[in-house]
Amino acid sequence: MRLDNFAKNNIIMFAASSIASFFNLLYQLVMLKVMPREQFASLNSLISLLVIMSVPAAAFTTMVTKHVSSYHARNNIEHLKAIWQRIARHTFYFSLGVFILIILFRQHIALFLHLDSLWSIVILGLMFFFSCVSSVVTGGLQGLERFKWLALIGLSAGFLKLFFSVVLVKSISDMLLAGLIGFLLPTVLGIVFSLWPLRFLIQGLSREKVEVKGLYLYVFPVLTVSLCFALVTNVDLVLVKHFFLREAQDYSVAQMVGKIILSIPGAIYVVMFSRASNLHAVKTNSREILKRSLIYTFILSFSAVALYNLFPGSIFKILAGGVNKEVVLLGRLFSLSMLFYALSNVLCTYQLSIERYGFIKMLVPVVILQIIAICLFHQTTSGVLGIMLAGSLLIFVLNLKSALYQKA
């Protein structure tokens, strides 16, 4: 049976993202092994905070992918170039401004997360800056459907993050700082490597006029959805680090299971969004793309959930060298929550790709209620995850109804 481009691109991206995820897992394992649990919890809380702060970067990636894909489908290269250059400049100015704010408020951020090192907040600011810059080049590659380049850069970044972290941990006495710098350097190198396949977008300034208002109208729904998903999948760890001390260490170990399950189908979102946007631009029905993406995501994520829940002791023995029963329970709750979030991510990403935004009206209040519930009812960490599980199921059901009852 011959595979179409959608299936081939999914296979390429899935294979690359699986290997990259393996390197990311090794990064987590190495940091867990070499760091005291308290520092490991601090590292994970900073990375989770970075994910939330980098929501504009994710929005920029989606916006660039959408516009580049649309104009590439119409073969309007000059307008494509003008849009990419305009967004790149705006992204640079925005990320620089936020970086300065992070530096100014570094003491307050460190105090909230019970951190002693102000330098860790400075590195966090640099991570944010380069993540935003990276979003524009990543969006360009996705929009042009240069998935082989994306796969190669993703693989390299995963390996280099592990390599740099191991070297730096042995060279720098501050292990938290070493882990963060090891996270930062591959992002910088990835930007440099990504510029080669995008060189035709960089060569010479485009003189074609771009309507900024129309360009950024799309970013607001994307930004809202990206912020919602960043919050529901990361703010729990930040809040647990703030509300708990010892329990935050177990929670940080357990969340590795959830993040693995959430990251497994990540390649599917990328390929689906580019393909659905392209089809929507030429007024072609893309519902089949949604169905296949949901099926692929469910098979991959559910397989991981089943594997963990059947053999939790063995999984954690590999990941952390043995844990207590509380961590196993937290891992079970994490696995189920992230399964529903992974499926919801497919539904949200698809609706954004075909410019249908009605689902956002129900998404925002559910996310706000979930955060409020965690802040009010955080007596135990398992209680926090119970709230997350309920929220993930509700978001999935509402999203499924929204996606299925809308015209593609």
C-alpha positions, -999 to +999 in steps of 0.1 A: +000+000+000+014+034-010+015+060+016+003+095+009+023+126+019+003+131+051+012+096+063+048+099+052+053+132+070+037+117+101+061+088+100+091+110+095+081+134+123+070+106+146+103+088+143+123+119+148+102+132+177+103+097+193+141+097+193+142+134+204+117+125+232+140+097+242+169+122+245+146+145+265+138+117+288+174+109+292+180+145+301+154+143+328+168+110+341+204+123+342+193+154+360+172+133+385+202+110+391+229+137+396+207+164+413+193+163+448+155+159+446+150+195+458+171+209+429+154+186+404+120+199+415+134+235+411+146+227+376+112+212+365+093+242+380+115+266+360+110+246+328+072+245+335+073+283+341+092+287+308+065+268+289+038+291+303+059+322+296+067+310+261+030+308+251+036+338+228+063+318+211+039+289+205+014+314+191+040+329+168+049+294+156+013+286+148+007+320+132+038+318+110+029+282+100-007+292+091+003+322+069+034+306+053+014+275+045-015+294+030+007+316+007+029+287-001-002+268-013-010+297-035+026+300-047+028+336-036+064+336-025+070+374-023+041+379+000+052+349+020+086+364+024+072+398+035+050+383+062+078+361+076+102+390+078+076+413+095+067+387+121+104+379+127+111+416+135+081+419+158+091+386+176+126+399+182+114+432+198+088+414+219+111+388+232+138+414+240+113+434+260+101+405+280+137+394+287+144+428+302+113+425+324+124+390+336+158+405+346+141+434+365+118+410+384+142+382+389+142+385+427+104+382+429+103+352+407+130+334+427+112+342+459+079+328+446+096+295+437+118+294+468+150+296+448+183+309+460+200+314+427+192+346+408+214+335+379+189+307+373+163+334+366+187+352+342+192+319+323+154+315+323+151+349+306+176+339+279+157+306+274+125+326+268+143+350+244+157+323+222+125+302+224+106+331+209+132+337+181+131+299+174+093+300+170+096+321+138+121+297+121+102+267+133+069+281+120+086+288+086+098+252+083+064+238+093+045+261+069+068+251+040+064+214+051+101+210+054+096+181+078+129+164+071+147+196+083+124+198+113+132+162+121+169+166+118+170+198+139+148+182+166+170+151+168+201+173+171+186+195+198+176+164+218+210+149+217+229+182+223+207+190+253+217+158+269+254+161+259+258+197+271+240+190+303+262+160+312+294+180+304+282+211+323+271+192+354+306+179+357+321+213+351+299+237+371+293+234+408+257+248+406+239+219+391+206+238+386+225+263+365+242+235+345+209+219+337+194+252+325+224+261+303+223+226+288+186+233+280+195+267+265+224+260+241+207+235+217+179+261+212+205+287+201+222+262+177+188+250+164+181+286+153+214+288+134+209+255+116+172+263+107+182+295+088+198+275+060+166+260+045+149+294+051+177+314+035+154+326+006+133+344+032+163+362+047+180+373+016+171+409+009+143+430+026+109+425+010+093+458-001+058+443-004+034+459+020+018+437+047-014+445+065-004+442+101-040+442+114-050+413+093-018+395+101-023+397+139-060+391+140-052+354+138-027+355+167-053+363+194-072+330+192-039+311+188-025+329+218-055+322+239-055+285+231-017+282+236-020+299+269-048+277+280-029+245+272+003+257+287-015+265+319-035+233+323-004+212+316+022+231+335+008+255+361+001+226+385+038+220+389+045+257+395+017+259+421+028+226+438+063+240+441+049+271+457+024+254+481+044+223+490+080+216+500+088+178+503+057+167+484+068+188+454+098+165+450+076+134+446+052+153+423+081+164+401+092+128+396+057+116+389+051+143+363+077+127+340+052+100+332+025+126+322+049+146+301+061+115+282+025+106+273+017+142+263+049+144+241+045+111+223+019+123+197+035+157+193+046+152+157+009+145+147-001+180+157+026+195+136+018+176+104-020+179+109-019+216+113+002+222+082-018+199+060-053+211+073-042+248+068-031+240+033-063+223+024-084+250+040-065+277+020-077+260-012-112+253+001-108+215+004-125+195+031-100+184+058-123+163+081-105+131+072-072+146+084-088+152+118-102+117+121-068+101+112-050+124+136-073+115+165-069+078+158-031+080+156-030+101+188-053+078+207-034+047+197+000+061+207-011+078+239-034+050+252-007+025+246+017+045+268-010+049+295-018+012+295+019+003+296+025+025+327-006+014+346+001-023+340+038-020+351+041+012+372+068-002+395+090-013+366+085+020+347+096+040+377+124+016+385+138+025+350+130+062+354+140+070+390+154+038+405+124+031+427+097+053+443+070+051+470+033+042+465+023+079+465+044+086+434+029+056+417-006+069+424+004+104+411+018+088+380-015+070+373-035+102+376-009+121+355-012+094+327-050+096+324-050+134+325-024+137+298-042+112+276-073+135+275-051+166+270-033+150+241-066+143+224-079+178+231-048+192+217-056+175+183-091+190+184-080+225+193-051+225+168-074+213+140-100+240+147-074+267+147-061+254+113-095+258+097-101+292+115-130+280+137-128+297+171-161+289+188-145+263+211-124+290+228-155+304+246-158+271+266-121+265+269-112+296+288-136+294+317-128+257+323-091+265+325-097+294+349-120+272+371-093+245+371-066+269+383-089+284+410-098+249+422-061+240+426-054+272+445-084+266+468-083+228+472-046+218+473-046+198+506-028+170+489-009+166+456-032+137+446-061+161+451-044+185+427-042+158+401-078+148+407-088+183+397-065+181+367-081+148+356-116+162+359-106+193+340-089+173+312-120+151+307-143+181+306-121+199+281-120+169+258-157+162+258-166+199+251-139+201+224-150+169+207-186+182+205-174+215+191-151+199+165-176+173+153-205+197+150-187+223+130-184+223+092-149+215+080 
